[in-house]
């Protein structure tokens, strides 16, 4: 069983002013990673959305909700954010698209990474990769029975079509312990992540999934009854310093 890494996770999607994504990424990777982790957070990953040049997506993890509050208060009240917030905020149109998540089971958390994060200015130690995040929106809670269905029936089909889930999470409904940063409340989501080598690898997986008899006969009928809307797919390119890649 893989280790549970970060019991509380924020999936953050920022809408930026045109042409400002690389400005924010440069600032973020240079100034914001280590200071956040120094006060108790884990910067899981930072990404360019391949399908929207003005969207920056990142994942941030915490040990629990009380420590989330303490860490966020320390960072946003501290000198690093105070020094750089105006430049960061100037790149953004909206930063409130935030899902608060928790691993769906003991096997659903992100695996502990192997190796250290790239040092700024050094060449990448790992080959390029992409991450596909799939967000399912439900009529009601994704309960224990659904998680068992995912692990027993959905995950094997995803794996055999080339999209083995790296992690799978669901809505965390604990009160927002840091109201200064809004999160999307009153939504039921189930989010799974998979790693791919490139865009053609993602396309191959999705094509094989679409034509899988097991997917169409055994999985999709149950899923489609739970969905309130078309699933959202985020094709994400890790930044140079993203530890999730």
N, C-alpha and C positions, 0 to 999 in steps of 0.2 A: 504493500500500500504506500502510495507516495505521501510525502509530508504535506500537512495543511499549512499553506503559506498565506498569511493575512486573512483572519476570520471576518474582517469587514473590508469591503472594497468599494471605492467610488469609480464609476465609469463616467468620465467627464468629456462632453463634446462642446467645443467652443466654435462659434461662428465669428469669423474674423473679417476685418476690412480687406478688400481686394489687395493682393500683393503683400500682405503683412505676415503670412504664415512663417516664412523663413526667418523673419525678424524676431518673432516670438520664440521660435524653436532655438535660435542661436542664444537668445537671452535665457531661456528656460534651462537649456542644457549646460550653459556656462555658470549660471548664478543660483538656480533654484533647487537643484537635485540634492546635493549634500546638505545644505541648510535645512531642508525639510526632514531628511533622514536623521539629522543630528538631534531633532526634537521629538523623535519617536514615530515618524511615518516611514512608509516604504514606497518609493516611486517605482511602481511595477513596470510601467512602459509608457513611452511617448511616441505618437504616430502622426504621419501625414495620411489623410484620407485620400485614397487613389481616385475616388469619384467626386470629390469636391475640393477644389484647390484652396478654398477659404475655410476649411474645417480642420481644426487641430483636436486630436483625441488623446486622452491620457488616462492612466489607471493609477490610483493611489490606494495603498492599503494601511490597515490599522490593526492593532491587537484586540481592541474592543471599543465600544462606544464611549465610555468615560475617558479612555486614553486618547481617543480621537479628539474629543473636546479640548483636552489639555494640549495636545500637539498643535492643533490648529490655532489655538489662542497664542501659543508661543511663537509660531511662525509668523502669523499675520500681524501680531503686535510687536514683532522683533525688527531689528535693524536692516536685515537683508530685504524683506518685502518693502519696508518703508523707503529704502533707497531706490528700488527699481519698479515699484508698483505703477507709477505714472507712465513709464515707458511700456510696461506690459499691458496695462489697461487701454492704452491708446491703440493697440492692435485689435481690440475686441469689440464686436457688436453685441454679442451675447455670451455669457459664461454660466448660465443657470440651467443648462440641459445636463442634469446630473442624476444618475441612477445610483442608489445606495443598495449594495448587494452583499450577500453572504454565500459561501459555498453551499451547494444544494445537499451535499452529504459529506461524510468523512473522506470520500474519494474525489470530491469535486473541486478542491482548492487548487490554486496554482502550485506547481512543483517548485521546490527551492532551486534557484538557479545554480548552475555549475560555472564557476569562474567569476571574475570581477568585472565590474562595469568598465567600459572603455574610458581611458583617461583623455580629457580634452586635448585635441591636437595630434593624438596618436592614431595610426591606421587601424581600421577595424580588425579585430582578431578572429571574428566569425564571418562566414559567407553571408551574403544578403538573404533575406527571407521576408515573408509577408505573414500577417496574422489576419484571419477572418473571424470577425465577431458576429454572431447571429443572435438577434433579439426576438424572442417570442413574447407576444402580449396576450395575456389570458383573461377570460371572462371572470375567473375566480382564482384563488390561490393555487399555486403549483404545489400540491400537497405531497405527503410521503408516497402515496400510491403513484402519483405521476413520476416522482423521482425514480421509483423502482421500475416503472415502465421505461423511462429514459435509459436507465442503466442496463436493463434486461433486453430491450428490443430496439431502441433508437441507436444507442451508442455502437452496437456491433455493425449496423448498416452504415453508419457514418464512417467507421473504421475501414470496412471492406471496400468503400468507394473512395478511399484516400483522404478522409477528413477526420482522423482520430482526434476526439476532443482532448485538448490540453487541460481545460478546466471548464466547469459548468456551475453557474451560480444562479441564485434567485433573489427576489426582492427581500430586503431587510427593512422591516417595518418599525424598528425601534425609533423613538422620537429623535429628531435631528438635534444632536447635542451641540451644534454650532450654528444657530439660526442666521448668523451674518452671511453664511453661504447657503443659499437655498438648494434643496434637492426635490426631485419629482416625487411627491407623495401620492398615495391612493392609486398606485398602479401595480399590477401584477405582471412581473416579467420573469422570464427564464432565459439566461444568456449563456451561450457556450462559445468557446474559443478554440481555434485550431491553427496550426502552423503549417505554412506551405513554402516551397522554394521560390515560386514566382507566380505571375498571373496565369500562365498556362496551366500550372498545377491546380490552381483554384478552379479554373474553367473545366478542367478534366473531372475534378471531383463533383462539381455541380451537375455536369452532364451525366456522369455515371449515376448520381443520386436520382436525377429525374427519370432515368430509364430503369432503375432498380425495381424488379418485381416485388421484392420484399418491402421496399419503401412504399410503393403504391398500394400494396394489398394489406400490409400488416401495421404500418406506421402512420401514413398520412391520414387515413380516416379518423384515427383517434386524435391526432394533432389538430386537424382542421376543425374538430368540434370544440376545441379549447381556445382557438385563436379568436381575438376580437378584430384583428386587422392583419394585413399582409406582413409577414416577418421582415424585419429590417436587417440588412446585411451591410457590415462595414468592412471594406477591404483596406487594410491598414499596413502602411510601410513604416517599420520602426525607424526612429531617428538614430543618429550615430551612437548616442549614449543610452538608448533604451536597453534595459537589461532583459526585457521580454522581447525575444526576436526568434 
